[in-house]
Amino acid sequence: MKIWHQSLTTIDRVPHYRDAIIKHVSRIARQDVEVVLHGMSEETYPSHYPGIFITHSYLQNLHREQFVRAALTAEKAGYDAMFIATIPDVGLLEARTLVDIPVVGYGQASFHMASMLGDRIGVVNFLAPLADQLRQNADKYGLGGKLGPIVQTEVGFEDIMAGFNDPEPIIESFKKAAELAIADGADVIIPGEGPMNVFLATHGISRIGDVPVVDSFAAGIKMCESLVDLRKNSGVYMTRRGFYNAKPPVEAVERLREMYGFIPSPNPKDDKGLSVKGIGV
């Protein structure tokens, strides 16, 4: 099985994060699974940190094309599934309408996993402007009633990158924010961004007292594995009814993509990801 991982970061510019993803993904993916890591194009952000370029609605929406193009490329290149490895699930709904391989979002997989582990979901993140989007997404996924507090940590992206070498301050900051969410009624916690999730998983943080901390990367990869297996073994895959799910004609897709200046039909030879082989079970 081959899974396309798509980050919202330019992944090669954040080597601490990239290397931690490699170790984590190799541990959680099955031995028959290859996960190929992909980041945003090098020119997307002026520095290694996305920052304001993902925390405003219009700016973030402009990134959808890279995720849609990735999905089209993945299917043409023979991938079995795609994992959108960012909690806002950028381009998730659009990508699903265009390809028949499963497309799984970090946010949706996390919310559904959390809903099976607890009754009131708390999110601990460091990008405060995303809170509105996370609530809107939870409503779309049918879980708005279970989403409780969203609490920000005192540390940010750069701190977490440095924390791979000095973890204790980051762990303490996360625990402090998680305890605030728990005090406000949360009984399951989702780490709000990929870097925080991978950092916590790297350092074995899976509970705060009696409260589970969802490993969102693991939830996403395992959901990809399960959906691929489900179709292979039972023939079950997503609905194609309705505005948000129906698959448009290929000719119409390619015509409008060309008109708007996008590559009409991406070339699978443009796949330049970093392969990670699973060693899990």
C-alpha positions in Angstrom: 0.0 0.0 0.0 1.3 3.5 -0.9 0.0 6.7 0.8 0.7 10.2 -0.3 1.4 12.5 2.8 0.8 16.2 2.1 2.1 18.8 4.6 1.1 22.5 4.7 4.8 23.3 5.4 7.7 23.3 3.0 8.9 20.2 4.7 12.6 20.3 3.7 13.0 23.7 5.3 12.1 22.3 8.8 14.5 19.4 9.2 13.7 18.7 12.9 10.0 18.3 12.0 10.7 16.3 8.8 13.0 13.9 10.6 10.5 13.4 13.4 7.8 12.7 10.9 10.0 10.1 9.3 10.6 8.3 12.6 7.0 8.5 13.7 5.4 7.4 10.4 7.8 4.5 10.1 6.7 3.3 13.5 2.9 3.7 13.0 2.5 2.5 9.4 2.2 -1.2 8.7 5.1 -3.1 7.2 3.3 -3.4 3.9 2.8 0.4 3.7 5.0 3.0 2.1 4.2 6.7 3.1 5.7 9.3 0.8 6.2 12.7 2.4 5.4 15.8 0.4 5.6 19.5 1.3 4.4 22.7 -0.3 6.4 24.1 -3.2 9.6 26.0 -2.2 8.2 29.4 -3.3 5.0 29.2 -1.2 6.3 31.0 1.9 9.1 33.6 2.3 10.5 31.6 5.2 10.4 28.1 6.7 7.4 29.0 8.8 3.9 29.4 7.1 2.7 31.9 9.8 0.2 34.5 8.5 0.1 32.8 5.2 -2.2 30.1 6.6 -4.1 32.0 9.3 -6.3 34.1 7.0 -9.2 32.6 5.1 -8.3 34.0 1.7 -4.6 33.2 2.0 -5.2 29.7 3.2 -7.8 29.1 0.4 -5.2 29.9 -2.2 -3.2 26.9 -1.0 -6.0 24.5 -1.9 -4.7 24.1 -5.5 -1.5 22.5 -4.2 -3.5 19.9 -2.3 -5.9 19.3 -5.2 -3.0 19.0 -7.6 -1.3 16.6 -5.2 -4.5 14.4 -5.1 -4.7 14.3 -8.9 -1.0 13.4 -9.1 -1.2 10.8 -6.4 -4.0 8.9 -8.2 -2.3 9.1 -11.6 1.0 7.8 -10.0 -0.8 4.8 -8.5 -1.0 5.8 -4.9 -3.7 4.0 -2.8 -4.7 6.9 -0.6 -3.8 10.5 0.4 -3.3 11.9 3.9 -3.8 15.7 4.2 -1.5 16.2 7.2 -2.8 19.5 8.6 -5.7 20.1 11.0 -7.6 22.7 8.8 -7.9 19.9 6.2 -7.0 22.2 3.4 -8.6 21.1 0.1 -10.1 17.9 1.6 -13.6 18.3 0.2 -12.4 19.4 -3.3 -9.8 16.6 -3.6 -12.4 13.9 -2.6 -14.6 15.0 -5.5 -11.9 14.5 -8.1 -10.2 11.2 -7.2 -11.5 7.7 -6.3 -8.6 6.9 -3.9 -9.4 7.7 -0.2 -8.4 11.2 0.9 -8.2 11.5 4.7 -7.8 14.8 6.6 -5.8 15.2 9.8 -8.7 17.2 11.3 -11.5 15.0 10.4 -9.7 11.8 11.4 -8.7 13.4 14.7 -12.2 14.6 15.5 -13.8 11.2 14.7 -11.1 9.3 16.7 -11.5 11.7 19.6 -15.3 11.2 19.5 -14.8 7.5 20.1 -12.3 8.1 23.0 -14.3 10.7 25.0 -17.4 12.8 25.2 -16.1 16.3 25.0 -13.2 17.2 22.7 -10.6 19.8 23.6 -8.0 21.2 21.2 -4.6 22.5 22.3 -2.9 24.5 19.6 -0.6 27.5 19.0 -2.4 29.1 16.1 -5.3 31.0 17.7 -6.8 32.3 14.5 -7.6 28.7 13.4 -10.1 28.2 16.2 -13.1 29.6 14.2 -12.2 27.3 11.3 -11.8 24.2 13.5 -15.3 24.8 15.0 -16.8 25.2 11.5 -15.1 22.0 10.3 -16.3 20.1 13.4 -19.9 21.2 12.6 -19.4 20.0 9.0 -18.2 16.6 10.3 -21.2 16.3 12.5 -19.2 16.7 15.7 -19.7 20.4 16.5 -21.7 19.4 19.6 -18.8 17.4 21.0 -16.1 20.1 20.5 -15.5 22.0 23.7 -12.6 24.3 24.6 -9.8 25.3 22.2 -6.8 26.5 24.3 -3.6 28.0 23.1 -0.2 27.1 24.4 2.4 29.7 25.4 4.8 28.3 22.9 4.8 28.6 19.1 6.2 26.9 16.0 9.8 28.0 16.5 9.7 26.9 20.2 8.5 23.5 19.1 11.3 23.1 16.5 13.8 24.0 19.2 12.0 21.6 21.6 13.1 18.6 19.7 16.5 19.2 21.3 15.1 20.6 24.6 11.7 19.0 25.1 10.7 19.8 28.7 9.6 23.4 28.3 7.3 22.4 25.4 5.9 19.4 27.3 5.2 21.6 30.3 3.5 24.2 28.2 1.3 21.6 26.5 0.3 20.1 29.8 -0.6 23.4 31.3 -2.8 24.3 28.3 -4.3 20.8 28.3 -5.1 21.0 32.0 -7.0 24.3 31.3 -9.0 22.5 28.6 -9.7 19.6 31.0 -10.8 21.9 33.7 -13.3 23.4 31.2 -14.8 20.0 30.6 -12.6 18.3 27.9 -12.1 14.6 28.4 -10.0 13.9 25.2 -7.4 16.2 23.7 -6.4 16.8 20.1 -3.0 18.5 19.4 -4.0 21.3 17.1 -1.1 21.3 14.6 1.1 18.7 13.0 4.3 19.8 14.6 2.9 19.7 18.1 1.4 16.3 17.4 4.6 14.8 16.1 6.6 16.4 19.0 4.3 14.9 21.6 4.3 11.4 20.0 8.1 11.5 19.7 8.3 12.1 23.5 5.6 9.6 24.4 2.9 12.0 25.6 -0.4 10.1 25.1 -2.3 11.0 28.2 -2.8 13.9 30.7 -3.8 12.0 33.8 -7.0 10.1 32.8 -7.5 12.0 29.6 -6.2 10.6 26.2 -4.2 12.7 23.8 -5.0 11.8 20.2 -2.1 10.9 17.9 -3.6 12.6 14.9 -0.9 11.4 12.5 -1.5 7.9 13.6 -5.3 8.4 13.3 -4.9 9.7 9.7 -2.5 7.0 8.5 -4.6 4.2 10.1 -7.7 5.7 8.6 -6.0 5.6 5.1 -5.0 2.0 5.7 -8.5 1.0 6.8 -10.3 2.7 3.9 -8.0 1.1 1.4 -8.5 -2.3 3.0 -12.3 -1.7 3.2 -12.6 -1.1 -0.5 -10.3 -4.0 -1.4 -12.1 -6.4 0.8 -15.7 -5.2 0.7 -15.9 -2.9 -2.3 -17.0 0.1 -0.1 -16.0 3.6 -0.9 -17.4 7.2 -0.6 -20.7 8.4 -1.9 -20.9 10.2 -5.2 -24.2 11.9 -4.6 -24.8 15.6 -3.9 -22.9 18.9 -4.6 -20.0 18.1 -2.2 -19.5 14.6 -3.3 -20.4 14.1 -7.0 -17.4 13.6 -9.3 -17.3 16.2 -12.1 -16.5 15.2 -15.7 -12.8 15.0 -16.4 -13.1 17.2 -19.5 -14.8 19.9 -17.5 -12.1 19.7 -14.8 -9.3 19.9 -17.2 -10.9 22.8 -19.3 -11.4 25.0 -16.3 -8.1 24.2 -14.7 -6.4 25.3 -17.9 -8.5 28.4 -18.1 -7.5 29.5 -14.6 -3.8 28.9 -15.2 -3.5 25.5 -13.5 -1.9 22.4 -14.9 -4.9 20.7 -16.6 -3.8 17.1 -15.9 -0.7 16.8 -13.5 2.1 14.5 -14.7 2.7 11.6 -12.2 6.4 11.9 -13.0 6.4 15.2 -11.1 6.1 13.2 -7.8 9.3 14.1 -5.8 8.4 12.9 -2.3 10.5 11.3 0.4 9.6 7.6 0.9 9.2 6.2 4.4 8.6 2.4 4.9 6.4 1.2 7.7 7.8 -1.1 10.4 4.6 -1.3 12.5 2.0 -4.0 12.6 
